[in-house]
Amino acid sequence: MTPPPLLRMRGAAFRYGTREVFAGLDLDVFRGEVLTILGANGCGKSTLLRCLGGALALNAGSVGFDGADLAALDAGARARRIGFLFQQHTPSFPFKVIDVVGMGRAPHLGVFGGPSVKDLELAAQALERVGMLALRDRPYTEISGGERQLVLLARTLAQAPEVILLDEPTAHLDLRHQVQTLQTVGALAAQGVTMVMTSHDPNHAFLFPGRVAMMAEGSWVSIGRAAEAITPATLAATYGIEVGIASVPGRGGAAAIPVCSPWLA
């Protein structure tokens, strides 16, 4: 029997002024899964993610969270249960890395409360989970962009949400930090954290046992397990180009891994 979804979007529509971004979208997100949202630039992925987490209000439709109306939760309650990791963040002040991560505890503090020793312990644990604990006392302004992205992921973890929404988490990262970020996403899902991730790279969806939702021109092209939903036809409908799919051997005799590329078309 399929469990009820943790996040349930029905009939969702959003527009900026007179420009409709998407309309009539339904989407279920289940507890502990990685859902990857794929689509070309401007198709509405980032806007959808913000609506799914309550950062933007829908023009029509609804989002339910754990059986309740998400819109009925105040900002503090949403922040304790849903975390965001956005594409870019420009550092302004040379806070220590541990203090930046500690800011993730803000939804759990009082109006005038500061982080406690326990909060800083949780921040250190979050840094350790993403492999950045060695940077805890470095100024945030002096670490690399890839390190900064992992520190921001640690800040989101310190928030202790049930769901983390990641907007292009590997954008602008070198290969090493892409791998670190995606490995962390998979590990968190294995620990029961629900992850919803937008990406430009369909290959990312093949890395996780969860589902993929492919989007074009404000509507769904395909939703399902990556191995079934990602096909040359759905890739062409999503990106407007021909894309081929091949398989490469898994490491150590593991099952073959699908790989897609326009150069294989």
Secondary structure, 3 states (H helix, E strand, C coil): CCCCCCEEEEEEEEEECCEEEEEEEEEEECCCCEEEEEECCCCCHHHHHHHHHCCCCCCEEEEEECCEEHHHCCHHHHHHHEEEECCCCCCCCCCEHHHHHHHHHHHHCCCCCCCCHHHHHHHHHHHHHCCCHHHCCCEHHHCCHHHHHHHHHHHHHHCCCCEEEEECCCCCCCHHHHHHHHHHHHHHHHCCCEEEEEECCHHHHCCCCCEEEEEECCEEEEEEEHHHHCCHHHHHHHHCCCCEEEEECCHHHCCCEEEEEHHHC
